[in-house]
């Protein structure tokens, strides 16, 4: 299976520890630049249908603003209740000033 990467935004548009919501191929994605890396995680909390990009980022975790669940930006796994299900994470590539993300898998 190959991955198709699409441009999400310019690297210069991302502020450290400040999530940015984008929509790629109909998928809501939260982009986060933290600890020198860029991560892409599905923007919808697995516990409540709210946007993770409105939450806080700390220690490579994004916190849902509504109920306080945090998700690991690397794996999407929740690190505390009330969320128990992970959210999808997506591969990221940086080419020049472009942030490229793959939200689809093609065979």
C-alpha positions in Angstrom: 0.0 0.0 0.0 1.3 3.5 -0.8 0.4 6.7 0.9 -0.7 9.9 -0.8 0.6 13.0 0.8 -1.2 16.4 0.4 -0.1 19.8 1.4 -1.7 20.8 4.7 -0.1 24.2 5.3 3.2 26.1 5.3 5.6 25.1 8.2 5.9 28.8 8.9 2.1 28.9 9.7 2.6 26.6 12.7 3.4 28.1 16.0 5.0 25.9 18.7 2.4 24.1 20.9 -0.5 25.8 19.1 -2.8 23.4 17.2 -4.0 24.3 13.7 -7.1 22.7 12.3 -7.1 21.8 8.6 -9.4 19.6 6.5 -7.7 17.2 4.1 -9.8 15.1 1.8 -12.8 15.7 4.0 -10.9 14.6 7.2 -10.5 17.1 10.0 -6.9 17.2 11.2 -5.2 19.0 14.0 -1.5 19.9 13.1 0.8 20.5 16.0 4.4 21.7 16.0 6.0 20.7 19.3 9.5 19.6 20.5 10.9 20.2 17.0 8.5 17.9 15.2 5.2 18.3 13.4 2.3 15.8 14.2 -1.0 15.3 12.6 -3.9 13.8 14.6 -7.6 13.5 13.8 -9.2 16.6 15.2 -12.3 15.0 16.7 -12.1 13.7 20.3 -13.0 10.0 20.5 -15.0 10.7 23.7 -17.1 13.7 22.6 -17.6 15.1 19.1 -15.5 18.3 19.7 -12.4 19.7 18.1 -9.1 18.8 19.7 -7.4 21.8 18.0 -9.1 24.0 20.5 -7.2 22.3 23.3 -3.9 22.8 25.0 -0.6 21.1 24.0 2.0 20.0 26.5 4.5 17.2 26.7 3.6 15.8 23.2 -0.1 15.5 24.3 -3.1 17.4 23.1 -5.9 17.9 25.7 -9.6 18.0 24.8 -10.9 21.3 26.1 -14.3 19.8 27.0 -13.6 17.0 29.4 -9.8 17.0 29.8 -8.8 13.8 28.1 -5.3 14.0 26.6 -4.1 12.1 23.5 -0.5 11.3 22.6 0.4 13.1 19.4 2.6 10.2 18.3 0.2 7.4 18.8 -3.3 8.9 19.3 -3.8 6.9 22.5 -5.7 8.5 25.3 -3.7 9.1 28.5 -6.6 9.6 30.8 -10.3 9.3 31.2 -13.0 9.9 30.1 -11.6 9.0 26.7 -10.8 5.3 26.3 -10.5 5.0 22.5 -7.5 6.3 20.5 -7.9 8.8 17.7 -6.1 8.3 14.3 -2.7 9.8 13.7 -1.3 10.5 10.2 2.1 10.4 8.7 3.8 13.9 8.2 6.5 14.9 5.8 8.2 18.3 5.6 9.4 19.4 2.1 10.9 22.9 2.2 8.2 25.1 3.9 5.4 22.7 3.1 3.8 20.4 5.6 2.5 17.3 3.8 0.1 14.8 5.5 -1.3 11.5 4.4 -4.8 10.8 5.5 -5.6 8.1 2.9 -4.1 4.7 2.2 -4.2 3.5 -1.4 -3.4 0.0 -2.5 
